[in-house]
Amino acid sequence: MFFFKRASINDAVEECRNTPGAVLLDVREADEFRSGHIPGAVNAPLSAIEQVTLPKDKPLFVYCLRGTRSRRAVSRLTRMGYQNVKSIGGIISYKGPLEK
């Protein structure tokens, strides 16, 4: 039996920071974002994801609290024509400092 290790949000944030032009997208609601987010993240709540106006080819690294909303957001963004979108899980597992 093989077990595949999921990439951690911490590794994915580092990958985002090392990817030219990448955007770290927090899809939690605005009040959640204001209570603390990963430095450099942009807030685009899942409830308003259709209003995202970033270039369609820009790499997007998407997170939420636990990973459920980020997976939904990736699905919606993909249907909207975004080509390079990745769910990186939930901030609950993030080990770095938060920004308010």
Rosetta blueprint (number, residue, H / E / L):
1 M L
2 F L
3 F L
4 F L
5 K L
6 R L
7 A L
8 S L
9 I H
10 N H
11 D H
12 A H
13 V H
14 E H
15 E H
16 C H
17 R H
18 N L
19 T L
20 P L
21 G L
22 A L
23 V E
24 L E
25 L E
26 D E
27 V L
28 R L
29 E L
30 A H
31 D H
32 E H
33 F H
34 R H
35 S L
36 G L
37 H E
38 I L
39 P L
40 G L
41 A L
42 V E
43 N E
44 A L
45 P L
46 L H
47 S H
48 A H
49 I H
50 E H
51 Q H
52 V L
53 T L
54 L L
55 P L
56 K L
57 D L
58 K L
59 P L
60 L E
61 F E
62 V E
63 Y E
64 C E
65 L L
66 R L
67 G L
68 T H
69 R H
70 S H
71 R H
72 R H
73 A H
74 V H
75 S H
76 R H
77 L H
78 T H
79 R H
80 M L
81 G L
82 Y L
83 Q L
84 N L
85 V E
86 K E
87 S E
88 I E
89 G E
90 G E
91 I H
92 I H
93 S H
94 Y L
95 K L
96 G L
97 P L
98 L L
99 E E
100 K L
